[in-house]
Amino acid sequence: MKVWTISFLDKEGVQQTLDLELEHRPSEEEAAQRLRPRLFPVTHELDLNDLEGRTQEPTVKTLKEQNAVQIISIVEAS
């Protein structure tokens, strides 16, 4: 398994990182789905039905618009 480092701006605008172990490079949506339960455990339980299927990357959009969290980069850890 490879280790991928997700760099993101948290709700205070501070750059943070999270390491994920995956075989392939995660998309921004996959990274957002992994970030959300760690950053917002309660909202992770909420249903995104209003966005699912109607917009691309609903988790990325929700994190950015409602929680001010933005993914900056996804790179393989060295």
mmCIF file as gemmi writes it, N, C-alpha and C atoms, coordinates in Angstrom:
data_model
loop_
_atom_site.group_PDB
_atom_site.id
_atom_site.type_symbol
_atom_site.label_atom_id
_atom_site.label_alt_id
_atom_site.label_comp_id
_atom_site.label_asym_id
_atom_site.label_entity_id
_atom_site.label_seq_id
_atom_site.pdbx_PDB_ins_code
_atom_site.Cartn_x
_atom_site.Cartn_y
_atom_site.Cartn_z
_atom_site.occupancy
_atom_site.B_iso_or_equiv
_atom_site.pdbx_formal_charge
_atom_site.auth_seq_id
_atom_site.auth_asym_id
_atom_site.pdbx_PDB_model_num
ATOM 1 N N . MET Axp A 1 ? 0.833 -1.185 0 1 0 ? 1 A 1
ATOM 2 C CA . MET Axp A 1 ? 0 0 0 1 0 ? 1 A 1
ATOM 3 C C . MET Axp A 1 ? 0.872 1.24 0 1 0 ? 1 A 1
ATOM 4 N N . LYS Axp A 2 ? 0.395 2.254 -0.682 1 0 ? 2 A 1
ATOM 5 C CA . LYS Axp A 2 ? 1.087 3.541 -0.71 1 0 ? 2 A 1
ATOM 6 C C . LYS Axp A 2 ? 0.474 4.459 0.339 1 0 ? 2 A 1
ATOM 7 N N . VAL Axp A 3 ? 1.261 5.409 0.777 1 0 ? 3 A 1
ATOM 8 C CA . VAL Axp A 3 ? 0.774 6.421 1.718 1 0 ? 3 A 1
ATOM 9 C C . VAL Axp A 3 ? 0.648 7.734 0.954 1 0 ? 3 A 1
ATOM 10 N N . TRP Axp A 4 ? -0.529 8.336 1.051 1 0 ? 4 A 1
ATOM 11 C CA . TRP Axp A 4 ? -0.83 9.594 0.377 1 0 ? 4 A 1
ATOM 12 C C . TRP Axp A 4 ? -1.043 10.683 1.421 1 0 ? 4 A 1
ATOM 13 N N . THR Axp A 5 ? -0.452 11.839 1.196 1 0 ? 5 A 1
ATOM 14 C CA . THR Axp A 5 ? -0.603 12.969 2.109 1 0 ? 5 A 1
ATOM 15 C C . THR Axp A 5 ? -1.597 13.954 1.506 1 0 ? 5 A 1
ATOM 16 N N . ILE Axp A 6 ? -2.677 14.184 2.238 1 0 ? 6 A 1
ATOM 17 C CA . ILE Axp A 6 ? -3.694 15.147 1.837 1 0 ? 6 A 1
ATOM 18 C C . ILE Axp A 6 ? -3.407 16.447 2.584 1 0 ? 6 A 1
ATOM 19 N N . SER Axp A 7 ? -3.163 17.524 1.87 1 0 ? 7 A 1
ATOM 20 C CA . SER Axp A 7 ? -2.973 18.839 2.479 1 0 ? 7 A 1
ATOM 21 C C . SER Axp A 7 ? -4.281 19.606 2.29 1 0 ? 7 A 1
ATOM 22 N N . PHE Axp A 8 ? -4.73 20.268 3.345 1 0 ? 8 A 1
ATOM 23 C CA . PHE Axp A 8 ? -5.988 20.998 3.268 1 0 ? 8 A 1
ATOM 24 C C . PHE Axp A 8 ? -5.963 22.186 4.217 1 0 ? 8 A 1
ATOM 25 N N . LEU Axp A 9 ? -6.843 23.139 3.947 1 0 ? 9 A 1
ATOM 26 C CA . LEU Axp A 9 ? -7.044 24.269 4.841 1 0 ? 9 A 1
ATOM 27 C C . LEU Axp A 9 ? -8.228 23.934 5.723 1 0 ? 9 A 1
ATOM 28 N N . ASP Axp A 10 ? -8.048 24.021 7.044 1 0 ? 10 A 1
ATOM 29 C CA . ASP Axp A 10 ? -9.15 23.725 7.954 1 0 ? 10 A 1
ATOM 30 C C . ASP Axp A 10 ? -10.075 24.939 8.068 1 0 ? 10 A 1
ATOM 31 N N . LYS Axp A 11 ? -11.083 24.834 8.927 1 0 ? 11 A 1
ATOM 32 C CA . LYS Axp A 11 ? -12.09 25.893 9.033 1 0 ? 11 A 1
ATOM 33 C C . LYS Axp A 11 ? -11.523 27.22 9.528 1 0 ? 11 A 1
ATOM 34 N N . GLU Axp A 12 ? -10.337 27.198 10.15 1 0 ? 12 A 1
ATOM 35 C CA . GLU Axp A 12 ? -9.685 28.438 10.582 1 0 ? 12 A 1
ATOM 36 C C . GLU Axp A 12 ? -8.702 28.955 9.536 1 0 ? 12 A 1
ATOM 37 N N . GLY Axp A 13 ? -8.556 28.246 8.421 1 0 ? 13 A 1
ATOM 38 C CA . GLY Axp A 13 ? -7.632 28.65 7.374 1 0 ? 13 A 1
ATOM 39 C C . GLY Axp A 13 ? -6.204 28.199 7.606 1 0 ? 13 A 1
ATOM 40 N N . VAL Axp A 14 ? -6.01 27.28 8.54 1 0 ? 14 A 1
ATOM 41 C CA . VAL Axp A 14 ? -4.68 26.76 8.861 1 0 ? 14 A 1
ATOM 42 C C . VAL Axp A 14 ? -4.437 25.502 8.024 1 0 ? 14 A 1
ATOM 43 N N . GLN Axp A 15 ? -3.268 25.425 7.4 1 0 ? 15 A 1
ATOM 44 C CA . GLN Axp A 15 ? -2.948 24.257 6.59 1 0 ? 15 A 1
ATOM 45 C C . GLN Axp A 15 ? -2.676 23.061 7.489 1 0 ? 15 A 1
ATOM 46 N N . GLN Axp A 16 ? -3.323 21.944 7.18 1 0 ? 16 A 1
ATOM 47 C CA . GLN Axp A 16 ? -3.189 20.686 7.917 1 0 ? 16 A 1
ATOM 48 C C . GLN Axp A 16 ? -2.875 19.581 6.909 1 0 ? 16 A 1
ATOM 49 N N . THR Axp A 17 ? -2.445 18.426 7.418 1 0 ? 17 A 1
ATOM 50 C CA . THR Axp A 17 ? -2.223 17.267 6.558 1 0 ? 17 A 1
ATOM 51 C C . THR Axp A 17 ? -2.838 16.028 7.192 1 0 ? 17 A 1
ATOM 52 N N . LEU Axp A 18 ? -3.166 15.089 6.344 1 0 ? 18 A 1
ATOM 53 C CA . LEU Axp A 18 ? -3.686 13.796 6.775 1 0 ? 18 A 1
ATOM 54 C C . LEU Axp A 18 ? -3.07 12.748 5.86 1 0 ? 18 A 1
ATOM 55 N N . ASP Axp A 19 ? -2.514 11.691 6.441 1 0 ? 19 A 1
ATOM 56 C CA . ASP Axp A 19 ? -1.943 10.594 5.652 1 0 ? 19 A 1
ATOM 57 C C . ASP Axp A 19 ? -2.961 9.474 5.525 1 0 ? 19 A 1
ATOM 58 N N . LEU Axp A 20 ? -3.116 8.964 4.293 1 0 ? 20 A 1
ATOM 59 C CA . LEU Axp A 20 ? -4.017 7.851 4.011 1 0 ? 20 A 1
ATOM 60 C C . LEU Axp A 20 ? -3.242 6.733 3.352 1 0 ? 20 A 1
ATOM 61 N N . GLU Axp A 21 ? -3.569 5.506 3.703 1 0 ? 21 A 1
ATOM 62 C CA . GLU Axp A 21 ? -2.975 4.338 3.059 1 0 ? 21 A 1
ATOM 63 C C . GLU Axp A 21 ? -3.963 3.789 2.052 1 0 ? 21 A 1
ATOM 64 N N . LEU Axp A 22 ? -3.601 3.898 0.776 1 0 ? 22 A 1
ATOM 65 C CA . LEU Axp A 22 ? -4.433 3.397 -0.311 1 0 ? 22 A 1
ATOM 66 C C . LEU Axp A 22 ? -3.536 2.866 -1.42 1 0 ? 22 A 1
ATOM 67 N N . GLU Axp A 23 ? -4.058 1.969 -2.229 1 0 ? 23 A 1
ATOM 68 C CA . GLU Axp A 23 ? -3.32 1.43 -3.367 1 0 ? 23 A 1
ATOM 69 C C . GLU Axp A 23 ? -3.14 2.48 -4.464 1 0 ? 23 A 1
ATOM 70 N N . HIS Axp A 24 ? -4.157 3.316 -4.668 1 0 ? 24 A 1
ATOM 71 C CA . HIS Axp A 24 ? -4.151 4.298 -5.743 1 0 ? 24 A 1
ATOM 72 C C . HIS Axp A 24 ? -4.272 5.716 -5.179 1 0 ? 24 A 1
ATOM 73 N N . ARG Axp A 25 ? -3.93 6.7 -5.996 1 0 ? 25 A 1
ATOM 74 C CA . ARG Axp A 25 ? -4.063 8.094 -5.579 1 0 ? 25 A 1
ATOM 75 C C . ARG Axp A 25 ? -5.556 8.401 -5.428 1 0 ? 25 A 1
ATOM 76 N N . PRO Axp A 26 ? -5.963 8.892 -4.259 1 0 ? 26 A 1
ATOM 77 C CA . PRO Axp A 26 ? -7.381 9.193 -4.072 1 0 ? 26 A 1
ATOM 78 C C . PRO Axp A 26 ? -7.789 10.449 -4.845 1 0 ? 26 A 1
ATOM 79 N N . SER Axp A 27 ? -9.026 10.448 -5.31 1 0 ? 27 A 1
ATOM 80 C CA . SER Axp A 27 ? -9.566 11.653 -5.934 1 0 ? 27 A 1
ATOM 81 C C . SER Axp A 27 ? -9.871 12.658 -4.828 1 0 ? 27 A 1
ATOM 82 N N . GLU Axp A 28 ? -10.193 13.885 -5.212 1 0 ? 28 A 1
ATOM 83 C CA . GLU Axp A 28 ? -10.556 14.877 -4.191 1 0 ? 28 A 1
ATOM 84 C C . GLU Axp A 28 ? -11.797 14.426 -3.429 1 0 ? 28 A 1
ATOM 85 N N . GLU Axp A 29 ? -12.74 13.786 -4.115 1 0 ? 29 A 1
ATOM 86 C CA . GLU Axp A 29 ? -13.96 13.311 -3.453 1 0 ? 29 A 1
ATOM 87 C C . GLU Axp A 29 ? -13.635 12.217 -2.439 1 0 ? 29 A 1
ATOM 88 N N . GLU Axp A 30 ? -12.759 11.261 -2.815 1 0 ? 30 A 1
ATOM 89 C CA . GLU Axp A 30 ? -12.356 10.22 -1.875 1 0 ? 30 A 1
ATOM 90 C C . GLU Axp A 30 ? -11.643 10.82 -0.661 1 0 ? 30 A 1
ATOM 91 N N . ALA Axp A 31 ? -10.761 11.783 -0.915 1 0 ? 31 A 1
ATOM 92 C CA . ALA Axp A 31 ? -10.05 12.443 0.18 1 0 ? 31 A 1
ATOM 93 C C . ALA Axp A 31 ? -11.033 13.177 1.089 1 0 ? 31 A 1
ATOM 94 N N . ALA Axp A 32 ? -11.996 13.869 0.505 1 0 ? 32 A 1
ATOM 95 C CA . ALA Axp A 32 ? -12.997 14.594 1.291 1 0 ? 32 A 1
ATOM 96 C C . ALA Axp A 32 ? -13.83 13.633 2.134 1 0 ? 32 A 1
ATOM 97 N N . GLN Axp A 33 ? -14.158 12.471 1.561 1 0 ? 33 A 1
ATOM 98 C CA . GLN Axp A 33 ? -14.928 11.472 2.307 1 0 ? 33 A 1
ATOM 99 C C . GLN Axp A 33 ? -14.135 10.925 3.484 1 0 ? 33 A 1
ATOM 100 N N . ARG Axp A 34 ? -12.819 10.88 3.377 1 0 ? 34 A 1
ATOM 101 C CA . ARG Axp A 34 ? -11.977 10.419 4.486 1 0 ? 34 A 1
ATOM 102 C C . ARG Axp A 34 ? -11.753 11.526 5.519 1 0 ? 34 A 1
ATOM 103 N N . LEU Axp A 35 ? -11.705 12.78 5.058 1 0 ? 35 A 1
ATOM 104 C CA . LEU Axp A 35 ? -11.496 13.916 5.958 1 0 ? 35 A 1
ATOM 105 C C . LEU Axp A 35 ? -12.723 14.21 6.82 1 0 ? 35 A 1
ATOM 106 N N . ARG Axp A 36 ? -13.887 14.172 6.199 1 0 ? 36 A 1
ATOM 107 C CA . ARG Axp A 36 ? -15.109 14.608 6.881 1 0 ? 36 A 1
ATOM 108 C C . ARG Axp A 36 ? -15.357 13.934 8.216 1 0 ? 36 A 1
ATOM 109 N N . PRO Axp A 37 ? -15.248 12.603 8.343 1 0 ? 37 A 1
ATOM 110 C CA . PRO Axp A 37 ? -15.496 12.002 9.665 1 0 ? 37 A 1
ATOM 111 C C . PRO Axp A 37 ? -14.461 12.384 10.718 1 0 ? 37 A 1
ATOM 112 N N . ARG Axp A 38 ? -13.254 12.704 10.28 1 0 ? 38 A 1
ATOM 113 C CA . ARG Axp A 38 ? -12.219 13.106 11.245 1 0 ? 38 A 1
ATOM 114 C C . ARG Axp A 38 ? -12.414 14.541 11.717 1 0 ? 38 A 1
ATOM 115 N N . LEU Axp A 39 ? -12.848 15.401 10.804 1 0 ? 39 A 1
ATOM 116 C CA . LEU Axp A 39 ? -13.017 16.809 11.15 1 0 ? 39 A 1
ATOM 117 C C . LEU Axp A 39 ? -14.384 17.114 11.757 1 0 ? 39 A 1
ATOM 118 N N . PHE Axp A 40 ? -15.406 16.445 11.242 1 0 ? 40 A 1
ATOM 119 C CA . PHE Axp A 40 ? -16.78 16.728 11.66 1 0 ? 40 A 1
ATOM 120 C C . PHE Axp A 40 ? -17.529 15.41 11.875 1 0 ? 40 A 1
ATOM 121 N N . PRO Axp A 41 ? -17.273 14.717 12.98 1 0 ? 41 A 1
ATOM 122 C CA . PRO Axp A 41 ? -17.867 13.398 13.185 1 0 ? 41 A 1
ATOM 123 C C . PRO Axp A 41 ? -19.402 13.396 13.185 1 0 ? 41 A 1
ATOM 124 N N . VAL Axp A 42 ? -20.014 14.46 13.649 1 0 ? 42 A 1
ATOM 125 C CA . VAL Axp A 42 ? -21.473 14.5 13.688 1 0 ? 42 A 1
ATOM 126 C C . VAL Axp A 42 ? -22.049 14.667 12.284 1 0 ? 42 A 1
ATOM 127 N N . THR Axp A 43 ? -21.486 15.589 11.496 1 0 ? 43 A 1
ATOM 128 C CA . THR Axp A 43 ? -22.025 15.81 10.15 1 0 ? 43 A 1
ATOM 129 C C . THR Axp A 43 ? -21.72 14.65 9.215 1 0 ? 43 A 1
ATOM 130 N N . HIS Axp A 44 ? -20.755 13.834 9.573 1 0 ? 44 A 1
ATOM 131 C CA . HIS Axp A 44 ? -20.463 12.659 8.755 1 0 ? 44 A 1
ATOM 132 C C . HIS Axp A 44 ? -21.684 11.748 8.675 1 0 ? 44 A 1
ATOM 133 N N . GLU Axp A 45 ? -22.484 11.752 9.713 1 0 ? 45 A 1
ATOM 134 C CA . GLU Axp A 45 ? -23.67 10.901 9.756 1 0 ? 45 A 1
ATOM 135 C C . GLU Axp A 45 ? -24.816 11.444 8.905 1 0 ? 45 A 1
ATOM 136 N N . LEU Axp A 46 ? -24.745 12.711 8.496 1 0 ? 46 A 1
ATOM 137 C CA . LEU Axp A 46 ? -25.821 13.313 7.719 1 0 ? 46 A 1
ATOM 138 C C . LEU Axp A 46 ? -25.844 12.77 6.3 1 0 ? 46 A 1
ATOM 139 N N . ASP Axp A 47 ? -27.013 12.742 5.724 1 0 ? 47 A 1
ATOM 140 C CA . ASP Axp A 47 ? -27.214 12.266 4.371 1 0 ? 47 A 1
ATOM 141 C C . ASP Axp A 47 ? -27.001 13.419 3.393 1 0 ? 47 A 1
ATOM 142 N N . LEU Axp A 48 ? -26.283 13.173 2.315 1 0 ? 48 A 1
ATOM 143 C CA . LEU Axp A 48 ? -26.059 14.194 1.297 1 0 ? 48 A 1
ATOM 144 C C . LEU Axp A 48 ? -26.991 14.008 0.108 1 0 ? 48 A 1
ATOM 145 N N . ASN Axp A 49 ? -28.148 13.405 0.322 1 0 ? 49 A 1
ATOM 146 C CA . ASN Axp A 49 ? -29.067 13.112 -0.771 1 0 ? 49 A 1
ATOM 147 C C . ASN Axp A 49 ? -29.39 14.309 -1.636 1 0 ? 49 A 1
ATOM 148 N N . ASP Axp A 50 ? -29.455 15.492 -1.06 1 0 ? 50 A 1
ATOM 149 C CA . ASP Axp A 50 ? -29.784 16.658 -1.868 1 0 ? 50 A 1
ATOM 150 C C . ASP Axp A 50 ? -28.714 16.96 -2.91 1 0 ? 50 A 1
ATOM 151 N N . LEU Axp A 51 ? -27.492 16.524 -2.703 1 0 ? 51 A 1
ATOM 152 C CA . LEU Axp A 51 ? -26.422 16.756 -3.665 1 0 ? 51 A 1
ATOM 153 C C . LEU Axp A 51 ? -26.028 15.507 -4.439 1 0 ? 51 A 1
ATOM 154 N N . GLU Axp A 52 ? -26.202 14.335 -3.848 1 0 ? 52 A 1
ATOM 155 C CA . GLU Axp A 52 ? -25.801 13.087 -4.494 1 0 ? 52 A 1
ATOM 156 C C . GLU Axp A 52 ? -26.489 12.95 -5.85 1 0 ? 52 A 1
ATOM 157 N N . GLY Axp A 53 ? -25.694 12.723 -6.876 1 0 ? 53 A 1
ATOM 158 C CA . GLY Axp A 53 ? -26.228 12.512 -8.211 1 0 ? 53 A 1
ATOM 159 C C . GLY Axp A 53 ? -26.577 13.797 -8.949 1 0 ? 53 A 1
ATOM 160 N N . ARG Axp A 54 ? -26.621 14.916 -8.252 1 0 ? 54 A 1
ATOM 161 C CA . ARG Axp A 54 ? -26.963 16.182 -8.905 1 0 ? 54 A 1
ATOM 162 C C . ARG Axp A 54 ? -25.744 17.066 -9.097 1 0 ? 54 A 1
ATOM 163 N N . THR Axp A 55 ? -24.694 16.781 -8.392 1 0 ? 55 A 1
ATOM 164 C CA . THR Axp A 55 ? -23.48 17.584 -8.504 1 0 ? 55 A 1
ATOM 165 C C . THR Axp A 55 ? -22.271 16.663 -8.413 1 0 ? 55 A 1
ATOM 166 N N . GLN Axp A 56 ? -21.215 17.06 -9.091 1 0 ? 56 A 1
ATOM 167 C CA . GLN Axp A 56 ? -19.98 16.289 -8.986 1 0 ? 56 A 1
ATOM 168 C C . GLN Axp A 56 ? -19.33 16.61 -7.653 1 0 ? 56 A 1
ATOM 169 N N . GLU Axp A 57 ? -18.71 15.621 -7.073 1 0 ? 57 A 1
ATOM 170 C CA . GLU Axp A 57 ? -17.972 15.754 -5.82 1 0 ? 57 A 1
ATOM 171 C C . GLU Axp A 57 ? -18.797 16.432 -4.717 1 0 ? 57 A 1
ATOM 172 N N . PRO Axp A 58 ? -19.919 15.834 -4.31 1 0 ? 58 A 1
ATOM 173 C CA . PRO Axp A 58 ? -20.768 16.466 -3.29 1 0 ? 58 A 1
ATOM 174 C C . PRO Axp A 58 ? -20.088 16.665 -1.941 1 0 ? 58 A 1
ATOM 175 N N . THR Axp A 59 ? -19.198 15.751 -1.548 1 0 ? 59 A 1
ATOM 176 C CA . THR Axp A 59 ? -18.52 15.899 -0.26 1 0 ? 59 A 1
ATOM 177 C C . THR Axp A 59 ? -17.533 17.056 -0.298 1 0 ? 59 A 1
ATOM 178 N N . VAL Axp A 60 ? -16.798 17.19 -1.401 1 0 ? 60 A 1
ATOM 179 C CA . VAL Axp A 60 ? -15.864 18.309 -1.57 1 0 ? 60 A 1
ATOM 180 C C . VAL Axp A 60 ? -16.642 19.623 -1.489 1 0 ? 60 A 1
ATOM 181 N N . LYS Axp A 61 ? -17.766 19.68 -2.198 1 0 ? 61 A 1
ATOM 182 C CA . LYS Axp A 61 ? -18.58 20.9 -2.228 1 0 ? 61 A 1
ATOM 183 C C . LYS Axp A 61 ? -19.123 21.239 -0.838 1 0 ? 61 A 1
ATOM 184 N N . THR Axp A 62 ? -19.616 20.245 -0.122 1 0 ? 62 A 1
ATOM 185 C CA . THR Axp A 62 ? -20.165 20.478 1.214 1 0 ? 62 A 1
ATOM 186 C C . THR Axp A 62 ? -19.087 20.95 2.183 1 0 ? 62 A 1
ATOM 187 N N . LEU Axp A 63 ? -17.925 20.303 2.164 1 0 ? 63 A 1
ATOM 188 C CA . LEU Axp A 63 ? -16.844 20.717 3.058 1 0 ? 63 A 1
ATOM 189 C C . LEU Axp A 63 ? -16.423 22.164 2.785 1 0 ? 63 A 1
ATOM 190 N N . LYS Axp A 64 ? -16.342 22.521 1.516 1 0 ? 64 A 1
ATOM 191 C CA . LYS Axp A 64 ? -15.885 23.862 1.164 1 0 ? 64 A 1
ATOM 192 C C . LYS Axp A 64 ? -16.944 24.921 1.485 1 0 ? 64 A 1
ATOM 193 N N . GLU Axp A 65 ? -18.186 24.688 1.075 1 0 ? 65 A 1
ATOM 194 C CA . GLU Axp A 65 ? -19.226 25.708 1.226 1 0 ? 65 A 1
ATOM 195 C C . GLU Axp A 65 ? -19.767 25.82 2.65 1 0 ? 65 A 1
ATOM 196 N N . GLN Axp A 66 ? -19.904 24.706 3.341 1 0 ? 66 A 1
ATOM 197 C CA . GLN Axp A 66 ? -20.516 24.748 4.663 1 0 ? 66 A 1
ATOM 198 C C . GLN Axp A 66 ? -19.507 24.769 5.801 1 0 ? 66 A 1
ATOM 199 N N . ASN Axp A 67 ? -18.306 24.246 5.567 1 0 ? 67 A 1
ATOM 200 C CA . ASN Axp A 67 ? -17.325 24.139 6.643 1 0 ? 67 A 1
ATOM 201 C C . ASN Axp A 67 ? -16.017 24.865 6.372 1 0 ? 67 A 1
ATOM 202 N N . ALA Axp A 68 ? -15.895 25.525 5.22 1 0 ? 68 A 1
ATOM 203 C CA . ALA Axp A 68 ? -14.701 26.284 4.849 1 0 ? 68 A 1
ATOM 204 C C . ALA Axp A 68 ? -13.431 25.431 4.847 1 0 ? 68 A 1
ATOM 205 N N . VAL Axp A 69 ? -13.564 24.156 4.495 1 0 ? 69 A 1
ATOM 206 C CA . VAL Axp A 69 ? -12.407 23.258 4.395 1 0 ? 69 A 1
ATOM 207 C C . VAL Axp A 69 ? -12.116 23.046 2.913 1 0 ? 69 A 1
ATOM 208 N N . GLN Axp A 70 ? -10.862 23.283 2.524 1 0 ? 70 A 1
ATOM 209 C CA . GLN Axp A 70 ? -10.495 23.16 1.12 1 0 ? 70 A 1
ATOM 210 C C . GLN Axp A 70 ? -9.277 22.263 0.971 1 0 ? 70 A 1
ATOM 211 N N . ILE Axp A 71 ? -9.377 21.27 0.105 1 0 ? 71 A 1
ATOM 212 C CA . ILE Axp A 71 ? -8.248 20.378 -0.178 1 0 ? 71 A 1
ATOM 213 C C . ILE Axp A 71 ? -7.29 21.121 -1.109 1 0 ? 71 A 1
ATOM 214 N N . ILE Axp A 72 ? -6.024 21.15 -0.706 1 0 ? 72 A 1
ATOM 215 C CA . ILE Axp A 72 ? -5.001 21.856 -1.491 1 0 ? 72 A 1
ATOM 216 C C . ILE Axp A 72 ? -4.272 20.897 -2.425 1 0 ? 72 A 1
ATOM 217 N N . SER Axp A 73 ? -3.844 19.747 -1.878 1 0 ? 73 A 1
ATOM 218 C CA . SER Axp A 73 ? -3.091 18.807 -2.709 1 0 ? 73 A 1
ATOM 219 C C . SER Axp A 73 ? -3.195 17.39 -2.165 1 0 ? 73 A 1
ATOM 220 N N . ILE Axp A 74 ? -2.917 16.452 -3.068 1 0 ? 74 A 1
ATOM 221 C CA . ILE Axp A 74 ? -2.861 15.031 -2.729 1 0 ? 74 A 1
ATOM 222 C C . ILE Axp A 74 ? -1.582 14.507 -3.375 1 0 ? 74 A 1
ATOM 223 N N . VAL Axp A 75 ? -0.604 14.168 -2.547 1 0 ? 75 A 1
ATOM 224 C CA . VAL Axp A 75 ? 0.686 13.701 -3.067 1 0 ? 75 A 1
ATOM 225 C C . VAL Axp A 75 ? 1.111 12.423 -2.351 1 0 ? 75 A 1
ATOM 226 N N . GLU Axp A 76 ? 1.919 11.639 -3.044 1 0 ? 76 A 1
ATOM 227 C CA . GLU Axp A 76 ? 2.444 10.423 -2.432 1 0 ? 76 A 1
ATOM 228 C C . GLU Axp A 76 ? 3.486 10.818 -1.381 1 0 ? 76 A 1
ATOM 229 N N . ALA Axp A 77 ? 3.347 10.255 -0.205 1 0 ? 77 A 1
ATOM 230 C CA . ALA Axp A 77 ? 4.299 10.555 0.885 1 0 ? 77 A 1
ATOM 231 C C . ALA Axp A 77 ? 5.642 9.944 0.562 1 0 ? 77 A 1
ATOM 232 N N . SER Axp A 78 ? 6.697 10.631 0.951 1 0 ? 78 A 1
ATOM 233 C CA . SER Axp A 78 ? 8.046 10.104 0.659 1 0 ? 78 A 1
ATOM 234 C C . SER Axp A 78 ? 8.644 9.451 1.866 1 0 ? 78 A 1
